[in-house]
Amino acid sequence: MTMNFFRGVMGGQPAGPQPTGAETIHKLCDRVASSTLLEDRRDAVRALKSLSKKYRLEVGTQAMDHLVHILQTDRSDSEILGYALDTLYNIICNDEEEEQDMAAAPPIPVSGKHKNVPVSDENAQKQEEDLGVLFTDKFLGDSENVTLLLTLLEEFDFHVRWPGVKLLTALLKNQCNQVQGVILVSPMGVSRLMDLLADSREVIRNDGLLLLQQLTKGNAAIQKIVAFENAFERLLDIITEEGSSDGGIVVEDCLLLLVNLLKNNSSNQNFFKEGSYIQRMKPWFEVGDDNSGWSAQKVTNLHLMLQLVRVMVSPVNSPGATSSCQKSMYQCGLLQQLCTILMATGVPADILTETINTVSEVIRGSQINQDYFASVNAPSNPPRPAIVVLLMSMVNERQPFVLRCAVLYCFQCFLYKNQKGQGEIVATLLPSTIDANSISAGQLLCGGLFSADSLSNWCAAVALAHALQDNLTQKEQLLRVQLATSLGKPPVSLLQQCTNILSQGSKVQTRVGLLMLLCTWISNCPIAVTHFLHNQENVPFLTGQISENLGEDERLVQGLCALLLGICIYYNDNSLENYTKEKLKQLIEKRIGKENFVEKLGFVTKHELYSRAAQKPQPVFPSPEQMLFDHEFTKLVKELEGVITKAVHKTSEEEKKEEEVKKTLEQHDSIVIQYKDLIRDQDTQIQELREQVSTLSLNSEQMQNQITQQQSQIQQHKDQYNILKLKLGKDSQGLSSSHGEGAHVNGLHSEELSQLREEVEELRRQHTLQHTQLSDKDSLINTLRCGAAAAAQTAEGGAGGSDNTELLGEVESLRSRVQAQCAEISQLQTERLELIRRAEAVSSAPASSSESSADTVTVSELESRLAAQTTEAERLKEECRGLREGHAGLEQQLASAQSTVAIEQTEKTKLQQEVQESKKEQDDLLMLLADQDQKILNLKQRLRDLGETIDEDEDEIDARDQFGEDDDDDDDEEEDEENND
């Protein structure tokens, strides 16, 4: 029965009326839900797949739940899973792709609302998209369905993994944020998708790239996870395997994914740089000599590669990250490779334009990169700097508009925060550096400034304005430039020539460019203002332009004229009697009116193109006619509009008061600076004194260690002496007890006498050592005395006094210990003399006994020995006299050390007095500084009462300085208290 049904639906031609598509789909859904055999369910799902394109609405409405159930229950059969995933993809996807059936199925007759309904292509496409979103919402009604789909992607079977990847991609296209949220919270969700890049089957890997592109759109969290799943390494490997810029669509997909991961994601950008992946980008831009015949795919790939470089150094990134990437690009040779493309021949125009934009942002604000770019020469004969070649394209009206904009952007980036480059450009205009045999950047800019092409006028004016941006020196130098207008006429200055062209009534774009140049030139440069006002025709021209009632096109020119006149007032140093600040304001009030002037000034910021130019530095305009504002100029307008409005409304009395207040503030600021310098010097001196005290403390510790060693040596000597004394006492008793043992006693006495000599020698060596140690102590005492004298010359507070007291105490301790050692030495000498006397007594005993002896030979021997011993005793006496003299010398040195200590105590008293005087003087200075700060606050309050705006940053800095000084005072007081304790 089942097979008969499918033969009727799929292949057979039964009798009777054929069922409609909706009826057939309903029957198939019933079979999917009720069949117990896997083969029956598989055939039904396959039939639904074949109908899902043609009857998308019916299949999506009736079969989606059954298909999801199949994915949950029939996990063991990869074929039915593949059919179910393909069917879901067909009803959710909005792309018009060729149907890819795994098994062919006979067509079912069209009926119902799908039968030849004439619908326009646009309405049909909209209806298809609505269906896709509708079925996507239905599928995502249960978030577990996405989790189920992620689980199925782990299946290695091609018929399951590939349709699963396509289905998840379609879901992301229709409801990106919702699917991203589910994948983000799913365990190992992103990791499972990253495994697709490692699939050996290219079709799955390539569709995995498309899936990751959709997944990473606008979600920084997922972008970080993908990046830390080693995405950069894998993608760069794929790009290399596919042939880099010569590769196919796969390289394009990899580059798009890299752009998604890095754009506006500082964490991934830092990870990309730290992983040394910038170095791997260099081989992408290696082009040969023959650049003809580039394929469209190569152009697309190289364009994306350049875009990837720009993402890393975009001006919207943090300055630190951008600077680090710029440095890496220079070090690895990537900048050099880009400059090679820049100067190569045969490169397509759009690639050349994008390369210029890329080089612009790689060198923007990086001094080392800007210097390298200035050294690049074009391969011409003779060689010309790359800057000159690019400027030639910018002022050439036959070049494409986007290319000229790119060159202007490159020139602006070259001069951005590059005063050295600004000086080199301006120098090419000065009379002393002009070379008639070569074309310079300055000559090209002047040629463009005065050409008949309004776009060249505007570009040259803006480029020259960037050469003067925030550089007072070059603004003054440019005043020296003289131009030869025609034969027989004297040269005129560049400033005058600009105003002459302005007054001739040229195109709006030309006048706007010249006015922007003049405003940038004379702003914050009183000398340039004076030169401008010196021409008697300039001020009447400006007032005439502002006062007229012109059309919409001229409003911008009027606003810029008002801005230029306002700059002449605000930066006027009153050096010209006819055009002082007050007279210019009176002129505005009489001929224009202050309110009318402010209204015309507001035309600049209200222009529709002003806000567009203020968004980003790169000049991007849809057409040449809309190229009116420069990004840096919008910053200048924002800075000056408010101050000019206030300057115009101020009276002469208010200006005088403001000038007086400013002068007073400057005087007080100078006083405050002096006191700050004085306090800073005192802090330095205090630090030096603290270092000296640390050195003296270290020396004191060393001396303490030496004293400890000497005490241990003295104790050893005492012990040795006691042992020797006991031995000699025993020997004396033995000799006096028996005269009959003369020979034995004589031999024992001779042995003990040799020991005595050895001990005397040891004592002499110890005496020499102690004398040397005493000399070392004297040198240390001299060192301490020098340190105390140096400390007396400083303004150290309580802490220094406390340290000196401690050092003097240590000196006293050393003196007492030296005296004790001298006493011990005297005692040892006395005891040594006692030993000598005992030795003489011992030597006399055998002499008396020999007179009564009957043996003449024995007496003679004893007398000879006695004579030798007497000689030895005399020698020992002489040594004792030498030791006494040495002791006397030591006593003299000790007396000298005592006098040194007394002198140091006197110097300490003087030092304490000077410290107290210095502290009192510092307190007076701090009180004076506090009074000055209070006066400054009062003066600033007066300025606020007069309506003058006071920079809050300066107030905060002053407050911090005052707070820091109070903290220093508190610290000094705390240190004094601690030292007193």
Buried (B, 14 or more C-beta within 10 A) or exposed (E): EEEEBBEBBBEEEEEEEEBBBBEBBBBBBEBBBEBEEEEBBBBBBBBBBBBBBBBBBBBBBBBBBBBBEBBEEBBEBBBBBBBBBBBBBBBBBBEEEEEEBEEEBEEBEBBEEBEEEEEEEEEEEEEBEEBBBBBBEBBBEEBEBBBBBBBBBEBEEBBBBBBBBBBBBBBBBBBBEBBBBBBBEBEEBBEBBBBBBEBEBEEBBBBBBBBBBBBBBEBBEBBBBBBEBBBBEBBBBBBBEBEBBEBBEBBBBBBBBBBBBBBBBEEBBBBBBEBEBBBBBBEBBEBEEEBEEBEEBBBBBBBBBBBBBBBBBBBEBEEEBBBBBBBBBBEBEBBBBBBBBBBBEEBBEBBBBBBBBBBBBBBBBBBEBBBBBBEBBBEEEEEBBBBBBBBBBBBBBEBEBBBBBBBBBBBBBBBBBBBEBBBBBBBBBBEEEBEEEEBBBBBBBBBBBBBEBBBBBBBBBBBBBBBBBBBEEBBBBBBEBBBEEEEEEEEBBBBBBBBBBBBEEBBBBBBBBBBBBBBBBBBBBBBBBBBBBBBEEBBEBBBEBBBEEEEEEBBBBBBBBBBBBBBBBBBBEEEBEEBBBBBBBEBBBEBBBEEBBBBBBBBBBEBEBBEBBBEEBBBBBEEBEEBBBBBBBBEBBEEBBEEBBEBBBBEEEBBEBBEEBEEBBEEBBEBBEEBBEEBEEBEEBBEEBBEBBEEBBEBBEEBEEBBEEBEEBBEEBEEBBEEBBEEBEEBBEBBEEEBEEBEEBBEBBEEBBEEBBEBBEBBBEBBEEBBEBBEEBBEBBEBBBEBBBEBBEBBBBBBBBBBBBEBBEBBEBBBEBBBEBBEBBBEBBEBBBEBBEBBBEBBEBBBEBBEEBEEEEBBEBBEEBBEEBBEBBEEBEEBBEEBEEBBEEBEEBBEEBBEBBEEBBEBBEEBBEBBEEBBEEBEEBBEEBEEBBEBBBEBBEBBEEEEBEEEEEEEEEBEEBBEEBEEBEEEBEEBBEEBEE
